[in-house]
Amino acid sequence: MLLPSVLPNLTADVAFDEAHLQLDLLYHRCFQNETGLLVHGYDAIRSHPWANPVNGASPIVWSRSLGWYTVGLVDLLEIAMRSYSQEQNQDGSSLYLLRQRFNELAKAQIAAVTASANTTGRAALWQVVTQPSAQGNFVESSGSALIAYALAKGVRTGLLDNAVKESAALVATKMVEDLVENFVIENENGTLSFNGTSSVASLSGNKIDFEASTSAFVLAALNVGELQA
């Protein structure tokens, strides 16, 4: 996505078009037909052994990368809906198509969470989303929090259609409840920790450590809390 240092130098229209272009690129390269979800990423030159020979896509749906994409999509939509007129949100417009994509992706995520919960009893998503309880797989807290945040925010802001709102609110709530029960730890000094975040999730073949963060959980909890207020 765009570097934060670049964004202040762009007009609103150019920034939206650039963000839309990047979201489109990822969507068309990473969309998985059988699930309606997005795989972890893609290799444009198809040099990695996992790369699809046609579009370079990874074969695996990872919860955190799916969460990052969905958060980027819903955050962009929230900003754009405030900035553009009703006429610019008509059928066929870029904004309208992005909103439809968000709704379709939300439906696929709701289906994935529901199927996983029915199989494993856990509302939070597994790191490899489509293979819950498989050997070596695990429930990943940060990806689950990102998706819970995006679903709850979609309901709260009206970006999700009426047909999706109720199930999205229910799933987001259950995901946050799962996270609180299993990953939020009260420390002896009165502080809280958020555990269960994967430290390595790289397609490069190199070990890359990601800083664990509570931000996604805080955003998810706040948005779910607003739905219940």
GISUL-V171679 format. One record per residue. N is the residue number from 0. RES is the residue in one letter. OMEGA is omega as a letter, one per 30 degrees, with the letter a starting at -180 (none if undefined). D_FIRST is the distance of its C-alpha to the first C-alpha in Angstrom with 2 decimals. Layout:
<<N/RES/OMEGA/D_FIRST> <N/RES/OMEGA/D_FIRST>>
This chain:
<<0/M/a/0.00> <1/L/l/3.79> <2/L/l/6.49> <3/P/a/8.98> <4/S/a/11.64> <5/V/a/10.52> <6/L/a/10.35> <7/P/a/14.13> <8/N/a/15.10> <9/L/l/13.94> <10/T/a/16.22> <11/A/a/15.44> <12/D/a/15.88> <13/V/l/13.68> <14/A/l/10.73> <15/F/a/11.50> <16/D/l/12.02> <17/E/l/8.80> <18/A/l/6.88> <19/H/l/9.91> <20/L/a/9.80> <21/Q/l/6.68> <22/L/l/8.35> <23/D/a/11.53> <24/L/l/10.91> <25/L/a/10.29> <26/Y/a/13.12> <27/H/l/15.55> <28/R/a/15.20> <29/C/a/15.31> <30/F/l/17.62> <31/Q/a/20.89> <32/N/a/23.82> <33/E/a/26.26> <34/T/a/24.33> <35/G/l/21.83> <36/L/l/19.15> <37/L/l/16.15> <38/V/a/16.78> <39/H/a/14.98> <40/G/l/13.14> <41/Y/l/14.52> <42/D/a/15.97> <43/A/a/15.85> <44/I/l/19.16> <45/R/a/20.67> <46/S/a/22.22> <47/H/a/21.94> <48/P/a/24.90> <49/W/a/22.96> <50/A/l/21.12> <51/N/a/22.47> <52/P/a/24.52> <53/V/a/23.43> <54/N/l/19.64> <55/G/a/18.79> <56/A/l/17.84> <57/S/l/18.75> <58/P/a/21.81> <59/I/l/20.98> <60/V/l/19.35> <61/W/a/18.18> <62/S/a/18.18> <63/R/l/15.43> <64/S/l/12.73> <65/L/l/14.19> <66/G/l/14.06> <67/W/a/10.43> <68/Y/a/9.74> <69/T/l/12.67> <70/V/l/11.88> <71/G/a/8.61> <72/L/a/11.02> <73/V/l/13.94> <74/D/l/12.53> <75/L/a/11.35> <76/L/l/14.80> <77/E/l/16.65> <78/I/a/15.58> <79/A/a/16.23> <80/M/l/19.53> <81/R/a/20.76> <82/S/a/19.90> <83/Y/a/21.20> <84/S/l/24.79> <85/Q/a/26.36> <86/E/a/26.99> <87/Q/l/23.29> <88/N/a/22.99> <89/Q/l/25.78> <90/D/l/26.03> <91/G/l/24.10> <92/S/l/21.65> <93/S/a/17.87> <94/L/l/17.83> <95/Y/a/20.70> <96/L/l/19.23> <97/L/l/16.04> <98/R/l/18.52> <99/Q/l/20.66> <100/R/l/17.95> <101/F/l/17.31> <102/N/l/21.09> <103/E/l/21.52> <104/L/l/18.95> <105/A/l/20.69> <106/K/a/23.99> <107/A/l/23.03> <108/Q/l/21.87> <109/I/l/25.08> <110/A/a/27.07> <111/A/l/25.56> <112/V/a/26.29> <113/T/l/29.74> <114/A/l/30.63> <115/S/a/29.65> <116/A/l/31.62> <117/N/a/34.59> <118/T/a/34.60> <119/T/a/33.98> <120/G/a/34.66> <121/R/l/31.27> <122/A/l/28.92> <123/A/a/25.99> <124/L/l/24.10> <125/W/a/24.74> <126/Q/l/22.20> <127/V/a/22.98> <128/V/a/23.01> <129/T/a/25.50> <130/Q/a/27.98> <131/P/l/29.07> <132/S/l/31.81> <133/A/a/31.65> <134/Q/l/32.91> <135/G/l/30.35> <136/N/a/27.96> <137/F/l/27.50> <138/V/a/26.30> <139/E/a/22.94> <140/S/a/22.64> <141/S/l/19.01> <142/G/l/17.79> <143/S/l/20.76> <144/A/l/20.01> <145/L/a/16.45> <146/I/l/18.01> <147/A/l/21.02> <148/Y/a/19.05> <149/A/l/17.23> <150/L/a/20.65> <151/A/l/22.55> <152/K/l/20.30> <153/G/l/20.57> <154/V/a/24.31> <155/R/a/24.57> <156/T/a/22.78> <157/G/l/24.50> <158/L/l/21.45> <159/L/a/23.19> <160/D/a/26.34> <161/N/a/29.74> <162/A/a/30.23> <163/V/a/27.35> <164/K/a/27.64> <165/E/a/30.55> <166/S/l/29.37> <167/A/l/25.85> <168/A/a/27.50> <169/L/a/29.90> <170/V/l/27.42> <171/A/l/25.11> <172/T/a/28.32> <173/K/l/29.64> <174/M/l/26.46> <175/V/l/26.59> <176/E/l/30.32> <177/D/a/29.83> <178/L/l/27.41> <179/V/a/29.92> <180/E/a/32.79> <181/N/a/31.42> <182/F/l/28.80> <183/V/a/29.58> <184/I/l/32.27> <185/E/a/34.58> <186/N/a/35.52> <187/E/a/39.00> <188/N/l/37.94> <189/G/l/36.69> <190/T/l/32.95> <191/L/l/30.70> <192/S/l/28.56> <193/F/a/25.95> <194/N/l/26.54> <195/G/l/25.53> <196/T/l/21.96> <197/S/l/21.38> <198/S/a/21.12> <199/V/l/20.22> <200/A/a/18.05> <201/S/l/17.10> <202/L/a/17.30> <203/S/a/18.02> <204/G/l/21.60> <205/N/l/21.34> <206/K/l/21.74> <207/I/l/18.71> <208/D/l/19.42> <209/F/l/17.08> <210/E/l/18.44> <211/A/a/19.96> <212/S/l/19.16> <213/T/a/21.09> <214/S/a/18.40> <215/A/l/17.61> <216/F/l/21.37> <217/V/l/22.18> <218/L/l/19.86> <219/A/a/21.39> <220/A/a/24.88> <221/L/a/24.65> <222/N/l/23.54> <223/V/l/26.14> <224/G/l/28.64> <225/E/l/28.17> <226/L/a/28.95> <227/Q/a/32.14> <228/A/none/33.21>>
